[in-house]
Amino acid sequence: MKFRNIKTIYGKEMKDTLRDRRTLIFMLIVPIVAIPLLIMFTSSLMIEAVTKAQEEKATVVFEGYDNFPAGLRESFEQAPSLEVKMDSDYADTIDLIEELKAGGFDALVTVPDFFGGAIENESPTNIEIFYDRAELSSDFAVDKIRDILDPYEEKIVEARLQERELSPDILKPFEVNRQNVASAQKVAGKEIGGFLPYLIIIMCFMGAMYPAIDLAAGEKERGTLETLLVSPASRSEFVVGKYLVVLTTGIVAALLSMASLTFSLNYMVDNVIGDIASEILRLQFSFEMVVLIILIILPLAGIFASVLLSVSIFARSFKEAQSYITALNMAVILPAFVSFLPGIEIDYRMSLIPVLNVSLIIKDAIAGTVEWNYVLVAFVSTLVLALLALLFCKKWFERESVIFRM
């Protein structure tokens, strides 16, 4: 193979690729523009939903409300965040639990008949609070109920201790203070580190997808593939030139998505949520970490480029190639999604699985807990697979039955 021919093919194909609108969208527009806008939009919606649920009055239905002492009933009725209803407000044929599930109200409180007497006799008793954990308003309703019950409980305990001339400290023989020794970077890596590798891998695949389709199936559909094949360049030079174009677009899309997400979390989200969870959301990348992510992504992008080109040249048309590659997406999404799962740590077995190994290594890199023996195994195994995939792609392109499959 002659490097000059490869360089010529690479330059020609790269110019054509950069003129393609779909390639520019997935390689540049989506990482740079869409990701920050998506984060800002989802953050705003989340904060708006939480704020609305906190500010709205929670509708609470009571069974046995009269069993409460008068002072406690007054506290519930005067609470500005609660709308008190009785079970008698509903027909006997209505199942209150089913009504709660249907969203008819936010919480159901059942008070036993002997509640007041149990408090006076210092006997243990209980109050049942039924709520729908899947609904944010119902979850907050429980907090609003506890905001009334907890001070009342503390008042009863304090009165009982004073009657016995005992200090409140007797209930707390010692306190447990938790001291976090993890850095903010490690906390950020463990809390949201699963999202970044997932995004980088998906964007790397998507950034390489349309150039690969256009450089093989697109050429075949336009009828320009035969012209390229009769050029002085060999079939190997022809494949490597196209391969490098697809590899470049995949790497660029991955790096831009990483930079865009980091910028969004560090500088844009704070404007929406203020100081809330700022330590958890803040990401800092050292030079060594960026180099590690690039090195571990590079062979994976090589696998994507080879596989996408092979599928593309096999397809009869641009549309057929899209159909094949859309199905191939699941083989990338599922292992990349593993980084979201808690408690999944990389080991020698997982470091041999492509996509999954890269996802876990990037997650550890963000948290600053890289284990280099696993990195080495993952890099070597992924690089070997990338070279084998490129060799297969080259052999695949040399088959006339594949290239001229109509």
Buried (B, 14 or more C-beta within 10 A) or exposed (E): BEEEBBEBBBEBBBEBBBEBEEBBBBBBEBBBEBBBEEBBEEBEEEBEEBEEBBEBBBBBBBBBBEBBBEEBBEBBEEBEBBBBBEBEEBEEEEEBEEBBBEEBBBBBBBBBEEBBEBBEEEEEBEBEBBBBEEBBBBBBBBEBBEEBBEEBEEEEEEEEBEEEEEEEEEEEEEEEEEEEEEEBBBBBBBBBBBBBBBBBBBBBBBBBBBBBBBBBBBBBBEEEBEEBBEEEBBBBBBBBBBBBBBBBBBBBBBBBBBBBBBBBBBEBBBEBBEEEBBBEBBBEBEEEBBEBBBEBBBBBBBBBBBBBBBBBBBBEBBEBBBEBBEEBEEEBBEBBBBBBEEEBEBEEEBBBBBBBBBBBBBBBBBBBBBBEEBBEBBBEBBBEBBBEBBEEBBEBBBEEEBBEEE
